Amino acid sequence: KPLVRIIRMRKVPFIDSTGIHNLETLIKSSQEEGIHVVLSGVKENVRAMIVNAGIGRLVGDDHICSHISQAVVLANSLTGEVAGEPLDFQHS
């Protein structure tokens, strides 16, 4: 089982209520399984919408990253990985 799930959102130009609901469901089910969720590549307009919808409080504002490299650094710190060792994460 993964310790961290990175959701890559770089190709998401906007998000509607259905997308927010699905994202919230994924985050809650992951957290129930003890899996941290990190969002990466989140565009500013999408970030504003998901934060406004409460996703920032749910996942943690610091878990919403603008680039995959930030997300991987955060994921490594969450799992206690030693610097330099690659993190195995699922592409979404």
C-alpha positions as CSV (number, residue, x, y, z in Angstrom):
1,K,0.0,0.0,0.0
2,P,1.4,3.5,-0.8
3,L,2.1,5.9,2.0
4,V,1.5,8.9,-0.3
5,R,-0.7,9.4,-3.3
6,I,0.4,12.2,-5.6
7,I,-2.5,13.5,-7.8
8,R,-1.0,15.2,-10.9
9,M,-3.3,18.0,-12.0
10,R,-1.1,19.8,-14.4
11,K,-3.6,19.2,-17.3
12,V,-6.6,20.3,-15.3
13,P,-7.5,23.8,-16.7
14,F,-10.7,24.1,-14.5
15,I,-12.7,22.1,-12.0
16,D,-16.5,22.0,-11.5
17,S,-18.6,20.8,-8.6
18,T,-18.5,17.2,-9.8
19,G,-14.7,17.3,-10.0
20,I,-14.4,18.8,-6.6
21,H,-16.8,16.1,-5.2
22,N,-14.7,13.3,-6.8
23,L,-11.5,14.8,-5.5
24,E,-12.9,15.1,-2.0
25,T,-14.1,11.5,-2.1
26,L,-10.6,10.3,-3.3
27,I,-8.9,12.3,-0.5
28,K,-11.3,11.0,2.2
29,S,-11.0,7.4,1.1
30,S,-7.2,7.7,0.9
31,Q,-7.0,9.3,4.4
32,E,-9.2,6.5,5.8
33,E,-6.6,4.0,4.5
34,G,-3.8,6.1,6.1
35,I,-2.5,7.4,2.8
36,H,-1.4,11.1,2.5
37,V,-2.6,12.9,-0.6
38,V,-0.6,15.6,-2.3
39,L,-1.9,17.5,-5.3
40,S,0.7,18.6,-7.9
41,G,0.7,20.9,-10.9
42,V,-2.3,22.8,-9.6
43,K,-3.0,25.9,-11.6
44,E,-3.8,29.1,-9.7
45,N,-7.5,29.3,-10.8
46,V,-8.0,25.6,-9.9
47,R,-6.3,26.1,-6.6
48,A,-8.6,29.0,-5.7
49,M,-11.6,26.9,-6.5
50,I,-10.5,23.8,-4.5
51,V,-9.4,25.9,-1.5
52,N,-12.7,27.8,-1.6
53,A,-14.5,24.4,-1.6
54,G,-12.7,23.3,1.5
55,I,-10.2,20.9,-0.1
56,G,-7.3,22.9,1.4
57,R,-8.6,22.2,4.9
58,L,-9.2,18.6,4.1
59,V,-5.8,17.8,2.5
60,G,-3.8,20.7,4.0
61,D,-2.9,23.8,2.1
62,D,0.7,22.8,2.1
63,H,-0.3,19.6,0.2
64,I,-1.4,21.6,-2.8
65,C,1.8,22.1,-4.9
66,S,2.3,24.0,-8.1
67,H,4.9,21.6,-9.5
68,I,5.6,17.8,-9.3
69,S,9.1,18.5,-7.9
70,Q,7.6,20.2,-4.8
71,A,5.1,17.4,-4.4
72,V,7.9,14.7,-4.5
73,V,9.9,16.7,-1.9
74,L,6.8,16.9,0.3
75,A,6.0,13.2,-0.2
76,N,9.5,12.2,0.7
77,S,9.3,14.3,3.9
78,L,6.0,12.7,4.8
79,T,7.3,9.2,4.4
80,G,10.7,9.9,6.1
81,E,12.5,8.9,2.9
82,V,16.3,9.5,2.9
83,A,17.3,12.3,0.5
84,G,18.4,10.9,-2.8
85,E,16.3,7.8,-2.8
86,P,13.5,7.9,-5.3
87,L,9.9,7.8,-4.1
88,D,7.6,5.3,-5.7
89,F,4.4,7.1,-6.5
90,Q,1.3,6.4,-8.6
91,H,0.6,8.6,-11.6
92,S,-2.9,9.9,-11.7
